[in-house]
Amino acid sequence: MHAKDILIDAFNRIQEEVHSAVEGLEPDVLNARPSHDANSVSWLIWHLTRVQDDHIADAFGLDQVWLTQDWHKRFGLDLPPRDTGYGHSSTKVGKVRVDSGTLLTGYYDAVHEQTLGALRDLAAKDLERVVDERWDPPVTLGVRLVSVLSDDHQHVGQAAYVRGLMQSAAS
């Protein structure tokens, strides 16, 4: 198995978990927060998708799906168009509200397709290419991809947990 096949499999698993965390939830559960400073399922899925979109586009010299496919307009959030949710205050987390899970999964699926497209032509040597020199040591493509995967896995797990909390509280 080649490295790109492992990466593709890992991103496919995230897509499955995103759908599992979101599908079937009504807006009140999607947007509910277990406490005032906690994140909602909506924010967690939006944020992990924004980070993946931002980082993959930057690493591969692509445009962000959020901007080129007008997802920022479809969501209609009161946030700057390039906002990824990094460092959001409780107030900003509360601004990420959606009317349906299909909006969240639709955006994730569009980002997922761009991610897979970038990975399909990946050669092993490409993973050594430096994509961010602001760090010491500089970040390679391989490290950036693992970082995105790690962030995605953490947040989708959190979303699944919040889903369970909110459903349990409702019953």
C-alpha positions in Angstrom: 0.0 0.0 0.0 1.3 3.4 -0.9 1.3 6.4 1.4 -1.3 8.2 -0.7 -3.6 5.1 -0.4 -3.3 5.3 3.4 -4.1 9.0 3.4 -7.1 8.5 1.1 -8.4 5.8 3.4 -7.9 8.0 6.4 -9.8 10.9 4.8 -12.6 8.5 3.7 -13.0 7.5 7.3 -13.4 11.1 8.4 -16.1 11.6 5.8 -18.0 8.6 7.2 -17.7 9.9 10.7 -18.8 13.4 9.7 -22.0 11.9 8.2 -22.6 9.7 11.3 -22.2 12.7 13.6 -24.6 14.9 11.6 -27.2 12.9 9.8 -30.7 12.8 11.2 -30.1 15.7 13.7 -32.6 18.5 13.8 -31.3 22.1 13.8 -31.9 22.5 17.6 -29.6 19.6 18.3 -27.0 20.5 15.7 -26.7 24.0 17.2 -27.1 23.1 20.9 -24.1 23.5 23.1 -23.7 21.4 26.3 -22.7 24.6 28.2 -22.2 28.2 27.4 -18.5 27.8 26.4 -18.9 24.4 24.7 -18.9 23.8 21.0 -21.9 22.6 19.1 -22.0 19.8 16.5 -22.5 22.5 13.9 -19.4 24.4 14.9 -17.2 21.3 15.3 -18.1 20.0 11.8 -17.9 23.5 10.2 -14.5 24.1 11.8 -12.9 20.8 10.9 -14.1 21.3 7.4 -12.9 24.9 7.2 -9.4 23.8 8.5 -9.2 20.9 6.0 -10.3 23.2 3.2 -7.9 25.9 4.1 -4.9 23.7 4.7 -5.3 21.4 1.7 -5.9 24.4 -0.6 -2.8 26.1 0.7 -0.6 22.9 0.6 -1.6 22.1 -3.0 -1.9 25.6 -4.4 -5.7 25.3 -4.8 -8.5 27.7 -4.1 -10.7 27.1 -1.1 -14.0 25.3 -1.8 -15.6 27.6 0.8 -15.0 30.6 -1.5 -15.0 29.2 -5.0 -18.2 27.2 -4.6 -20.0 29.9 -2.6 -20.4 27.8 0.6 -19.7 31.0 2.6 -22.8 32.5 1.0 -24.9 29.4 1.6 -24.0 29.3 5.3 -24.5 33.1 5.6 -22.5 33.3 8.8 -21.7 36.6 10.4 -18.0 35.9 10.1 -15.2 37.0 7.8 -15.1 34.8 4.6 -11.7 33.3 5.4 -12.5 32.5 9.0 -11.7 28.9 9.9 -12.9 29.0 13.6 -9.3 28.9 15.0 -9.3 30.6 18.3 -13.0 31.4 18.3 -14.5 32.9 21.5 -17.7 31.5 22.9 -19.6 34.4 21.1 -18.1 33.5 17.7 -18.8 29.8 18.3 -22.4 30.8 18.8 -22.5 32.5 15.4 -22.0 29.2 13.6 -25.6 28.0 13.3 -27.1 25.9 10.5 -30.6 25.0 9.4 -29.8 21.5 8.3 -27.2 18.8 8.5 -27.2 18.5 4.7 -25.5 22.0 4.5 -22.7 20.7 6.8 -22.3 17.4 5.0 -22.6 19.0 1.6 -19.7 21.4 2.3 -17.6 18.6 3.9 -18.2 16.3 0.8 -17.1 19.1 -1.5 -13.9 19.6 0.5 -13.5 15.9 0.6 -13.6 15.6 -3.2 -11.0 18.3 -3.6 -8.8 16.6 -1.0 -9.1 13.2 -2.8 -8.3 14.9 -6.1 -5.1 16.4 -4.7 -4.1 13.1 -3.1 -4.7 10.9 -6.1 -1.7 12.2 -8.0 0.5 12.3 -4.9 4.0 10.7 -5.2 6.0 9.6 -2.1 8.6 12.3 -2.8 5.9 14.9 -2.7 5.4 14.3 1.0 8.9 15.8 1.7 8.0 19.2 0.0 8.1 22.1 2.5 4.7 23.8 2.6 5.1 26.2 5.5 8.4 27.8 6.5 7.0 29.7 9.4 7.8 26.8 11.7 11.1 25.3 13.0 11.5 22.8 11.5 9.6 23.8 8.4 6.4 21.9 7.8 6.4 19.3 5.0 3.4 18.2 3.0 3.4 14.9 4.9 3.4 16.6 8.3 0.7 19.0 7.2 -1.6 16.1 6.0 -1.1 14.2 9.2 -1.9 17.4 11.1 -5.1 17.9 9.2 -6.1 14.3 9.8 -5.4 14.6 13.5 -7.4 17.8 13.8 -10.3 16.2 11.8 -10.3 13.0 13.9 -10.3 15.0 17.2 -13.2 17.3 16.2 -15.4 14.6 14.6 -15.0 12.6 17.8 -16.0 15.6 19.8 -19.0 16.1 17.5 -20.1 12.5 18.0 -19.8 13.0 21.8 -21.8 16.2 21.8 -24.4 14.5 19.6 -24.8 11.8 22.2 -24.9 14.3 25.1 -27.6 16.4 23.4 -29.7 13.4 22.3 -29.4 11.9 25.8 -30.5 15.2 27.4 -33.5 15.4 25.1 -34.8 12.0 26.0 
